[in-house]
């Protein structure tokens, strides 16, 4: 049996993994999908004080209070920031780390540093300086799109501007690691700075310290290709 801890992305919630949890459990594994404070089912807890540290604590406490070990820890999209920060508290309980089309920061980098989105004080808009509206995303199925859209919530901006703390490079930790890229996402052209997910994927693809996998869909892997994602995660076990 493997224990999976799956961390969702920005503007989302644990509900995003609903098509992934049951197949993994049916295969005999344990699955935890912590909801991050201030978004998803915990949107009622949103405040200007919610930041990356809050979400790191959400995930670390799930692992510590449940006394989990040998964990496959997955961060999807923004969740890559969260799982990276959580290593400060639970690295010794992680067997394998997965970045699912996710931000992969170095020590001292914020999501805004990687995305260059211009988040910061006053950047979100009058009257909502600390909440970032959900980014529009297309899904393959219209019914699924309506379901997900109704559950996307504004995200506290402090999560995007606080830098991550990482004691040493990811490759120096004893656990194994995988990067999964959504290959239908367009790669920027014109010789500019690579998009952060592509930059992370290129690093993993060429490094002997990483496993690299691809899923042929856009960034909304969890909603558009849950069966393929489940098969990939079972491969890791």
Backbone bond lengths (Angstrom), bond angles and torsions (degrees), N, CA, C in turn:
res aa  C-N    CA-C-N  psi(-1)  N-CA   C-N-CA  omega(-1)  CA-C   N-CA-C  phi
1 X - - - 1.466 - - 1.515 110.23 -
2 X 1.329 116.56 137.31 1.459 123.04 176.00 1.522 108.90 -113.02
3 X 1.315 115.95 145.26 1.460 121.14 175.67 1.520 108.53 -103.89
4 X 1.327 116.31 119.54 1.456 122.84 177.63 1.526 109.72 -102.11
5 X 1.322 116.25 135.14 1.459 122.23 169.33 1.521 106.21 -120.53
6 X 1.327 116.05 112.17 1.466 122.90 -172.82 1.519 108.82 -108.99
7 X 1.328 116.16 122.42 1.461 121.45 -174.76 1.525 109.19 -110.31
8 X 1.318 115.60 122.47 1.463 121.46 -174.19 1.523 112.10 -76.44
9 X 1.332 115.44 176.03 1.453 121.42 -176.91 1.519 113.47 -97.76
10 X 1.321 115.24 -172.40 1.460 121.96 -179.22 1.523 110.85 -63.95
11 X 1.320 115.09 147.20 1.466 123.57 176.69 1.526 113.13 65.58
12 X 1.323 117.14 5.17 1.462 120.63 -175.75 1.511 112.40 -109.39
13 X 1.338 115.16 -150.80 1.456 121.25 -179.72 1.514 109.62 -174.09
14 X 1.326 115.84 177.89 1.460 121.14 -179.66 1.522 111.60 -59.40
15 X 1.337 116.97 -28.29 1.462 121.08 -179.35 1.530 111.92 -59.12
16 X 1.327 117.35 -22.90 1.459 119.99 -179.87 1.517 113.62 -62.94
17 X 1.345 116.86 -21.84 1.464 121.20 -179.72 1.521 112.46 -95.25
18 X 1.318 118.11 15.96 1.472 120.17 -173.10 1.527 112.21 -61.36
19 X 1.336 118.58 -32.11 1.472 121.09 -179.44 1.521 112.31 -86.28
20 X 1.317 116.99 -2.41 1.462 121.77 -178.73 1.533 111.26 -106.39
21 X 1.338 115.78 -35.87 1.464 119.81 -174.68 1.525 112.91 -59.95
22 X 1.330 116.81 -52.30 1.465 119.58 -172.29 1.519 113.22 -64.94
23 X 1.353 120.13 -43.10 1.471 118.24 176.16 1.522 113.39 -60.60
24 X 1.325 117.91 -36.98 1.465 120.03 177.48 1.527 110.56 -66.83
25 X 1.329 116.53 -41.02 1.465 119.66 178.36 1.525 110.90 -67.50
26 X 1.333 116.45 -37.69 1.463 120.10 178.91 1.527 111.30 -64.50
27 X 1.327 116.12 -25.90 1.466 120.72 177.25 1.521 111.95 -83.88
28 X 1.346 116.92 3.02 1.455 120.78 174.12 1.509 115.65 97.74
29 X 1.331 117.47 13.53 1.454 120.85 -176.20 1.530 111.07 -106.70
30 X 1.323 115.47 160.79 1.455 121.27 177.08 1.521 108.38 -98.93
31 X 1.336 116.51 139.07 1.463 120.82 -174.37 1.522 110.13 -133.68
32 X 1.324 115.59 128.14 1.461 122.60 173.88 1.529 107.87 -120.07
33 X 1.336 116.07 134.64 1.469 121.39 179.05 1.526 108.51 -130.58
34 X 1.313 117.72 76.87 1.470 119.53 -176.61 1.524 112.25 -61.80
35 X 1.328 116.18 136.56 1.460 121.61 173.50 1.523 108.64 -87.05
36 X 1.321 116.47 133.72 1.452 121.19 -176.93 1.528 110.58 -84.07
37 X 1.316 115.72 142.24 1.465 122.55 -175.74 1.527 111.79 -57.95
38 X 1.340 115.49 131.09 1.466 121.10 173.07 1.510 115.54 92.49
39 X 1.342 117.16 -5.46 1.468 120.41 177.17 1.524 108.71 -137.26
40 X 1.337 116.06 168.28 1.457 119.64 -178.60 1.517 111.36 59.39
41 X 1.307 116.61 -138.57 1.468 121.00 -177.60 1.527 111.99 -68.54
42 X 1.340 116.87 -8.40 1.468 120.60 178.43 1.533 110.88 -110.81
43 X 1.333 115.86 25.98 1.468 121.00 179.67 1.525 112.07 -62.24
44 X 1.312 116.50 -26.18 1.470 120.06 -179.64 1.525 111.81 -68.53
45 X 1.320 117.99 -10.59 1.464 121.99 179.32 1.523 112.81 -99.47
46 X 1.326 117.41 8.13 1.464 120.94 179.93 1.526 110.63 -63.31
47 X 1.315 116.13 138.53 1.462 122.29 176.51 1.522 108.21 -160.54
48 X 1.334 117.60 165.07 1.469 119.64 177.38 1.524 113.20 -62.91
49 X 1.329 117.44 -16.42 1.463 120.51 -178.43 1.534 112.82 -83.11
50 X 1.326 117.45 -12.33 1.465 120.05 179.90 1.528 108.86 -72.97
51 X 1.320 116.33 126.49 1.459 120.55 -179.45 1.524 109.66 -143.42
52 X 1.332 116.81 -169.85 1.456 120.19 -178.59 1.522 111.44 -61.53
53 X 1.315 117.42 -38.33 1.470 120.59 178.16 1.522 111.18 -59.44
54 X 1.330 117.07 -38.67 1.469 120.61 177.14 1.517 110.21 -57.54
55 X 1.322 116.84 -47.14 1.464 120.99 -176.41 1.522 111.97 -72.91
56 X 1.318 117.19 -35.75 1.461 120.30 172.68 1.527 110.26 -58.39
57 X 1.325 116.25 -42.79 1.463 120.79 179.52 1.523 111.34 -66.61
58 X 1.333 117.46 -38.37 1.467 120.65 176.29 1.525 110.67 -53.78
59 X 1.324 116.05 -47.72 1.469 120.85 -175.63 1.529 111.06 -75.14
60 X 1.332 116.71 -45.52 1.462 119.34 179.62 1.526 111.16 -59.85
61 X 1.325 117.21 -41.03 1.461 119.99 -179.07 1.526 111.87 -68.23
62 X 1.323 117.48 -34.57 1.471 119.26 174.80 1.517 110.14 -57.88
63 X 1.323 116.49 -46.21 1.462 120.93 -178.51 1.521 111.18 -69.09
64 X 1.325 117.20 -42.14 1.465 120.43 -176.49 1.528 112.16 -73.27
65 X 1.341 117.27 -44.82 1.462 119.57 -177.25 1.527 112.18 -71.42
66 X 1.344 116.48 -31.86 1.458 119.73 175.55 1.533 111.57 -82.50
67 X 1.332 116.01 -7.06 1.465 123.34 179.68 1.532 111.20 56.48
68 X 1.322 114.55 51.48 1.461 120.85 -178.35 1.517 110.23 -88.25
69 X 1.316 116.65 146.42 1.462 121.88 175.50 1.520 108.54 -145.22
70 X 1.324 116.23 163.36 1.462 120.50 -177.92 1.515 112.15 61.45
71 X 1.330 116.39 35.82 1.457 122.72 -169.75 1.537 111.84 -81.04
72 X 1.320 116.41 141.97 1.462 122.32 161.80 1.524 105.62 -92.23
73 X 1.315 115.71 108.44 1.469 121.91 -175.69 1.520 108.55 -103.12
74 X 1.342 115.83 120.13 1.465 121.36 -176.60 1.517 110.29 -117.69
75 X 1.317 116.00 133.20 1.454 122.08 172.54 1.507 110.13 -118.14
76 X 1.321 115.56 125.04 1.471 121.63 -179.59 1.522 109.26 -103.89
77 X 1.327 117.53 125.74 1.458 123.63 176.06 1.535 110.08 57.42
78 X 1.334 118.27 -119.75 1.471 121.13 175.28 1.519 111.55 -55.71
79 X 1.318 116.74 -28.51 1.466 120.62 178.76 1.518 112.94 -57.07
80 X 1.341 117.51 -20.95 1.460 120.06 175.33 1.516 112.00 -63.96
81 X 1.339 116.83 -34.70 1.459 120.47 175.04 1.528 109.96 -63.50
82 X 1.326 114.97 -41.58 1.464 121.13 -174.47 1.521 111.39 -68.96
83 X 1.335 117.23 -48.06 1.467 118.41 -178.16 1.521 111.03 -66.81
84 X 1.334 117.17 -31.69 1.469 119.60 176.83 1.517 109.84 -63.10
85 X 1.321 116.74 -47.18 1.459 120.33 178.66 1.512 113.37 -65.30
86 X 1.329 117.16 -31.11 1.465 120.66 -178.39 1.522 112.51 -67.88
87 X 1.323 117.61 -20.61 1.463 119.91 -178.53 1.519 112.24 -60.44
88 X 1.317 117.10 -28.43 1.462 120.62 177.45 1.523 111.39 -56.14
89 X 1.333 116.75 -29.04 1.468 122.12 -173.86 1.530 113.29 -107.39
90 X 1.345 117.96 -28.17 1.467 119.35 -169.77 1.520 113.86 -133.34
91 X 1.328 118.74 16.80 1.471 120.27 -176.61 1.524 111.93 -55.44
92 X 1.334 116.89 -35.69 1.464 120.30 -177.81 1.523 112.53 -71.93
93 X 1.333 117.97 -8.95 1.463 122.08 179.16 1.531 112.11 -103.56
94 X 1.330 117.24 1.38 1.460 122.37 -177.20 1.527 109.80 -100.49
95 X 1.336 115.93 127.76 1.461 121.60 175.16 1.526 111.49 -95.97
96 X 1.331 115.60 -34.64 1.462 119.77 -178.42 1.526 108.24 -148.66
97 X 1.325 116.72 135.93 1.460 123.00 -178.52 1.524 108.89 -113.85
98 X 1.335 116.19 129.88 1.465 121.60 -177.20 1.520 109.65 -122.95
99 X 1.325 115.51 128.98 1.459 122.27 171.55 1.526 107.15 -106.26
100 X 1.323 116.16 115.11 1.462 121.37 -177.38 1.526 109.15 -100.97
101 X 1.336 116.35 97.52 1.464 122.10 -176.07 1.531 108.85 43.06
102 X 1.323 114.70 57.02 1.466 121.48 -164.84 1.519 112.13 -126.30
103 X 1.324 114.41 159.18 1.460 121.02 169.63 1.525 108.84 -65.77
104 X 1.330 115.55 138.05 1.462 121.10 179.49 1.535 107.56 -129.30
105 X 1.330 116.91 83.16 1.462 120.15 -172.32 1.521 113.28 -81.05
106 X 1.317 114.98 154.74 1.456 121.51 166.76 1.521 108.63 -92.29
107 X 1.324 116.69 170.35 1.452 120.88 179.42 1.528 110.63 -55.77
108 X 1.342 115.93 131.14 1.451 120.98 176.70 1.511 115.32 87.92
109 X 1.325 117.76 -1.92 1.464 120.47 178.63 1.522 110.89 -95.01
110 X 1.325 116.27 141.69 1.459 122.27 173.08 1.527 108.81 -103.92
111 X 1.325 115.31 168.27 1.462 119.40 173.97 1.522 110.32 -59.09
112 X 1.324 116.55 -39.59 1.461 119.73 -179.89 1.520 111.32 -64.87
113 X 1.322 117.82 -34.97 1.460 120.41 175.30 1.527 110.52 -60.29
114 X 1.320 116.45 -42.93 1.462 120.99 -176.27 1.526 112.31 -76.11
115 X 1.334 115.93 -42.17 1.471 120.27 -175.94 1.516 113.02 -86.41
116 X 1.333 117.26 -20.65 1.464 122.59 -176.07 1.532 110.44 51.35
117 X 1.339 115.02 47.21 1.463 121.21 -176.07 1.521 113.24 -89.77
118 X 1.325 117.77 -8.79 1.456 120.05 178.21 1.508 114.54 77.23
119 X 1.351 116.82 27.22 1.451 119.37 175.76 1.530 108.90 -72.23
120 X 1.308 116.60 157.93 1.454 120.96 179.47 1.507 110.09 152.15
121 X 1.313 116.20 179.83 1.454 120.87 -176.36 1.526 110.64 -58.82
122 X 1.321 116.44 126.19 1.455 121.86 177.94 1.518 114.69 79.24
123 X 1.354 117.44 -1.31 1.454 119.31 -175.94 1.519 113.12 -83.10
124 X 1.336 117.00 -18.03 1.458 120.03 -174.95 1.520 111.68 -81.91
125 X 1.309 118.27 -38.38 1.455 120.10 177.67 1.509 111.83 144.51
126 X 1.329 117.77 156.17 1.467 121.55 -179.20 1.522 111.46 -57.10
127 X 1.303 116.06 132.35 1.460 120.97 177.36 1.514 113.92 81.47
128 X 1.318 118.20 -8.33 1.460 120.04 -179.65 1.503 111.48 -140.62
129 X 1.321 115.88 41.36 1.457 120.90 -172.19 1.517 113.79 -60.54
130 X 1.324 117.87 -20.31 1.460 118.90 -176.72 1.523 113.28 -109.40
131 X 1.326 118.18 5.23 1.459 121.15 178.45 1.532 110.66 -120.75
132 X 1.314 116.36 128.37 1.459 122.32 178.57 1.528 108.58 -99.59
133 X 1.342 118.49 120.97 1.471 120.28 -179.99 1.527 111.34 -62.32
134 X 1.335 117.19 151.17 1.466 120.09 179.78 1.521 111.95 -59.53
135 X 1.322 115.78 139.50 1.457 121.75 174.29 1.525 109.30 -76.30
136 X 1.317 117.21 136.28 1.464 120.74 179.51 1.526 110.07 -65.91
137 X 1.315 116.20 134.94 1.456 121.75 178.17 1.526 109.32 -137.95
138 X 1.331 116.00 136.38 1.461 121.67 177.48 1.523 109.48 -93.57
139 X 1.331 116.07 140.03 1.457 121.51 174.85 1.522 109.50 -116.87
140 X 1.312 116.40 155.65 1.458 120.94 -176.15 1.524 111.84 -67.30
141 X 1.318 117.70 -34.29 1.463 122.43 -176.95 1.524 109.65 -105.79
142 X 1.325 117.59 128.22 1.464 121.34 -175.64 1.524 111.99 -64.55
143 X 1.325 117.54 -38.77 1.470 120.10 179.15 1.524 110.94 -66.31
144 X 1.333 116.49 -41.72 1.457 120.03 177.24 1.524 110.69 -64.26
145 X 1.328 115.84 -38.71 1.463 120.01 179.24 1.521 110.91 -60.62
146 X 1.325 116.82 -44.16 1.457 120.92 179.07 1.518 111.03 -64.50
147 X 1.329 116.42 -40.23 1.466 121.34 -179.49 1.521 110.61 -63.86
148 X 1.333 116.60 -47.77 1.466 120.63 -178.85 1.528 111.49 -68.28
149 X 1.323 116.88 -41.86 1.462 120.35 -177.14 1.525 111.01 -60.73
150 X 1.325 116.30 -38.51 1.467 120.48 -179.60 1.522 112.41 -66.22
151 X 1.329 116.70 -16.71 1.463 120.93 -175.32 1.529 113.47 -112.42
152 X 1.307 117.41 6.72 1.466 120.57 177.46 1.524 108.94 -85.92
153 X 1.310 115.91 131.47 1.460 121.02 -173.65 1.529 110.39 -122.91
154 X 1.339 117.44 152.26 1.468 120.08 176.24 1.529 111.12 -57.17
155 X 1.324 115.28 150.75 1.460 121.12 -172.10 1.528 110.27 -115.56
156 X 1.330 119.35 130.75 1.466 121.08 177.10 1.532 111.71 -58.43
157 X 1.318 116.15 128.82 1.463 120.95 -171.40 1.523 112.49 -68.58
158 X 1.335 117.81 -24.95 1.455 120.20 178.67 1.519 113.65 -58.80
159 X 1.318 116.62 -25.04 1.467 121.16 176.87 1.525 111.18 -66.73
160 X 1.326 115.86 -27.31 1.462 120.83 -176.51 1.522 112.94 -93.36
161 X 1.324 117.35 -17.52 1.465 120.18 -175.45 1.525 113.36 -107.25
162 X 1.329 118.20 -16.82 1.464 119.77 179.23 1.525 110.24 -78.22
163 X 1.320 118.38 130.47 1.467 120.41 178.53 1.526 112.06 -73.86
164 X 1.309 114.77 151.30 1.456 120.91 179.81 1.530 109.34 -82.92
165 X 1.326 115.25 154.16 1.455 121.02 173.42 1.531 108.55 -111.87
166 X 1.332 115.57 123.44 1.462 121.56 -178.52 1.526 107.25 -136.57
167 X 1.312 116.76 112.59 1.462 121.48 -170.54 1.519 112.94 -61.11
168 X 1.329 117.10 -35.00 1.458 120.81 179.68 1.520 108.40 -153.29
169 X 1.317 119.22 164.84 1.467 120.57 -178.58 1.526 111.71 -56.09
170 X 1.314 115.95 149.27 1.464 120.79 -177.42 1.525 111.86 -56.11
171 X 1.317 116.14 -35.55 1.465 119.87 -177.35 1.529 112.64 -68.80
172 X 1.325 117.82 -14.69 1.466 120.87 -179.86 1.519 112.99 -86.20
173 X 1.330 117.73 -7.81 1.463 120.56 178.43 1.532 109.19 -83.12
174 X 1.330 118.04 152.92 1.468 120.36 -175.48 1.525 114.96 -75.15
175 X 1.335 118.41 -17.88 1.465 119.20 -179.29 1.530 110.28 -71.98
176 X 1.338 115.37 160.90 1.456 121.09 172.63 1.521 109.12 -86.37
177 X 1.338 116.31 167.82 1.472 119.57 -171.63 1.526 111.02 -151.09
178 X 1.327 115.29 146.01 1.462 122.41 -179.11 1.522 109.69 -135.66
179 X 1.318 116.13 140.80 1.463 121.16 169.76 1.526 107.90 -114.10
180 X 1.352 115.68 131.94 1.464 122.15 179.69 1.521 107.94 -115.72
181 X 1.329 116.50 122.01 1.462 120.74 -176.69 1.520 111.40 -108.21
182 X 1.329 116.05 136.19 1.467 122.38 170.64 1.531 107.08 -83.23
183 X 1.323 116.63 106.70 1.467 119.67 -169.34 1.521 113.71 -81.34
184 X 1.339 118.29 -11.51 1.469 119.42 176.58 1.525 112.27 -80.54
185 X 1.319 116.85 -9.11 1.460 119.68 174.12 1.524 108.69 -70.37
186 X 1.335 118.61 128.56 1.462 119.61 -176.99 1.516 112.25 -64.62
187 X 1.314 115.04 139.45 1.462 121.15 174.70 1.530 108.27 -87.41
188 X 1.331 118.74 130.80 1.464 120.25 179.64 1.530 111.62 -57.79
189 X 1.310 115.62 143.08 1.461 121.28 178.99 1.523 108.71 -118.29
190 X 1.316 115.64 163.29 1.461 119.66 176.14 1.505 114.18 106.62
191 X 1.342 117.27 4.16 1.452 120.02 174.89 1.508 115.33 80.63
192 X 1.344 117.55 8.85 1.459 120.31 178.29 1.519 111.31 -79.25
193 X 1.330 114.96 -172.75 1.459 120.63 179.52 1.523 109.91 -65.47
194 X 1.362 118.88 131.15 1.467 120.39 179.79 1.520 111.77 -60.54
195 X 1.331 116.50 146.90 1.458 120.25 172.92 1.523 108.51 -59.65
196 X 1.351 118.29 147.20 1.473 119.86 -171.60 1.527 114.20 -60.10
197 X 1.333 118.29 -35.19 1.464 118.77 -179.92 1.529 110.63 -70.61
198 X 1.319 116.75 -39.28 1.458 119.55 177.34 1.518 111.37 -68.27
199 X 1.320 117.29 -38.73 1.462 120.23 178.04 1.525 110.73 -61.74
200 X 1.331 116.16 -42.96 1.462 120.20 178.17 1.525 110.74 -65.29
201 X 1.329 116.59 -42.01 1.462 120.75 179.80 1.525 111.17 -63.10
202 X 1.323 116.67 -42.77 1.463 120.28 179.97 1.522 111.02 -62.88
203 X 1.330 116.07 -38.26 1.464 120.04 177.18 1.524 110.80 -62.87
204 X 1.333 116.06 -48.66 1.461 119.84 -177.75 1.529 111.64 -65.57
205 X 1.314 116.30 -38.06 1.467 121.05 -175.96 1.523 111.89 -64.74
206 X 1.305 116.60 -30.03 1.462 120.66 -175.89 1.527 113.66 -103.22
207 X 1.335 116.80 3.12 1.464 120.41 -176.46 1.524 111.04 -104.00
208 X 1.320 117.84 133.42 1.470 119.97 175.81 1.523 112.91 -70.53
209 X 1.326 116.70 -11.00 1.462 120.63 -178.83 1.525 112.94 -88.43
210 X 1.326 117.18 0.14 1.455 121.53 -175.41 1.522 110.86 -127.36
211 X 1.327 115.88 150.19 1.456 121.65 161.33 1.527 106.69 -94.72
212 X 1.306 116.16 146.71 1.463 120.26 -179.36 1.521 108.53 -130.71
213 X 1.335 115.93 131.26 1.459 121.86 178.54 1.526 109.69 -133.41
214 X 1.326 116.68 159.30 1.462 121.74 179.60 1.526 110.12 -131.33
215 X 1.331 115.35 147.96 1.463 122.18 170.83 1.519 106.89 -129.29
216 X 1.319 115.85 128.74 1.463 121.47 -172.86 1.524 110.54 -82.87
217 X 1.309 115.34 78.44 1.459 122.18 174.90 1.517 107.16 -158.12
218 X 1.344 115.99 -178.16 1.461 118.68 177.54 1.533 109.70 -85.40
219 X 1.318 115.46 -168.29 1.470 120.68 -173.26 1.527 113.28 -60.29
220 X 1.323 117.87 -24.45 1.470 120.55 -177.18 1.527 111.02 -82.78
221 X 1.304 115.67 54.99 1.464 122.55 -177.06 1.527 111.78 -56.92
222 X 1.315 116.57 -45.94 1.466 120.38 -172.36 1.524 111.11 -62.20
223 X 1.330 117.00 -35.86 1.461 120.80 179.96 1.522 112.41 -85.82
224 X 1.334 117.24 -38.26 1.464 120.98 -173.03 1.527 113.72 -86.39
225 X 1.334 117.95 -30.35 1.469 121.10 -175.89 1.531 111.37 -136.07
226 X 1.333 118.18 53.69 1.470 118.65 -177.67 1.526 113.33 -63.26
227 X 1.330 118.10 -36.38 1.466 120.06 -178.34 1.529 110.72 -66.33
228 X 1.323 116.51 -40.13 1.464 119.69 178.16 1.517 111.11 -66.49
229 X 1.326 115.95 -37.52 1.459 119.96 178.55 1.527 109.87 -65.77
230 X 1.329 117.65 -43.13 1.455 120.74 178.33 1.521 110.40 -60.06
231 X 1.337 117.12 -45.10 1.467 120.66 -179.67 1.524 110.61 -61.12
232 X 1.310 117.18 -39.37 1.465 121.22 179.31 1.533 110.35 -65.57
233 X 1.340 116.16 -44.29 1.472 119.32 -179.78 1.525 111.29 -65.83
234 X 1.316 117.52 -36.15 1.463 119.82 176.98 1.525 110.80 -67.32
235 X 1.325 116.82 -32.06 1.455 120.47 175.42 1.540 110.80 -61.05
236 X 1.329 115.82 -36.90 1.461 120.09 -178.51 1.517 112.36 -68.28
237 X 1.338 117.69 -21.43 1.465 120.49 -178.82 1.508 111.22 -80.77
